[in-house]
Amino acid sequence: MAESNEGKNYKKPLLIFAVLMGLIIASLGFYTYSQLNKIDHVAIDQSDEALGINTDPQQETSTADVPPLNFAIFGIDQWDNENGRTDVIMVVSIDKKNKKVKLSSIMRDTYVNIPGHGMDKINHAYAYGGPQLAINTINSNFNMDIKDFATVDFTNMEKIVDHFGGVDINVFPEEVSSIDGVKQAGLQHLNGKQAVDYMRLRNVGNGDYQRTGRQRDVLAELIIKIQAAGPAALPDTITQTLPLVTTSLNNIDILKIGMESLAANIQTVEKARFPIDSTSEGKMIKGTYYLVADLNANTTAMHDFIYNDKKYADPD
């Protein structure tokens, strides 16, 4: 039976609306993609050998049928003409199967083998060979599979936190005087500068141990904000914050990871620190302090946390 003119007239506005929405979405996608070209992309050698990835099948201790996506986050004090030492060394794991993001800090004084440089503090790897060597050092010492990284300096970290409207952090009494503008302990809303003050604290509390906990707290708050904002805010998040970092991820990967992470409906951010206290101790070696650890035990613990979804009580 022929369709009535009334039916045709009804569908026409819907078709026009659909076409307009398609054009708007396409334009937004094109704009977002074009803005990604402003990001400081750094190509690294992606071969397993150059990255220090074990060529055997993925992590021998893993029981995950859907392995998480792991990448490294490095935080440095300031950009200069030389690679700096990393004050933040963190593995971020997107576990879509369990709807979690996992943050694993690695203590910067950890005594490890830096390929080509011998035993040294893990935070020296970035200074010796930039992100390529820093990733290789993490992978080769902890049998990880990291292929990409993002590096941010603390000045740009202020801007990133401010973009998201600040973070809510529980400030302890001994931390108050070291955070600009904070007058009392308890749950405080910190702006970018205050959050960076908080992240860099190590002269109160349990030194660098507790400082890594502060770093995880701030990053966890940002992840929760991104997830809560939803897909509609993703283009703005990408275009406003990612140009503030240096990364090996290309434009397509950034968009894919962003959309897949939001689609996974991440519900939890879990945090851990390595080496584990019971498997490590501080030692003076030739006049220099190092955190000497049982790397085999910590590799197993890290894999259990990241790949096998073992519960972990964040010590900091």
Secondary structure by P-SEA (a helix, b strand, c coil): ccccaaaaaaaaaaaaaaaaaaaaaaaaaaaaaaaaccccccccccccccccccccccccccccccccbbbbbbbccccccccccccbbbbbbbcccccbbbbbbcccccccccccccccccccccccccaaaaaaaaaaacccccccbbbbcaaaaaaaaaaacbbbbbcccccccccccccccccccccaaaaaaaaaccccccaaaaaaaaaaaaaaaaaaaaaaacccaaaaaaacccccccccccaaaaaaaaaaaaaacccbbbbbbccccccbbbbbcccccccccaaaaaaaaaaaaccccccccccc
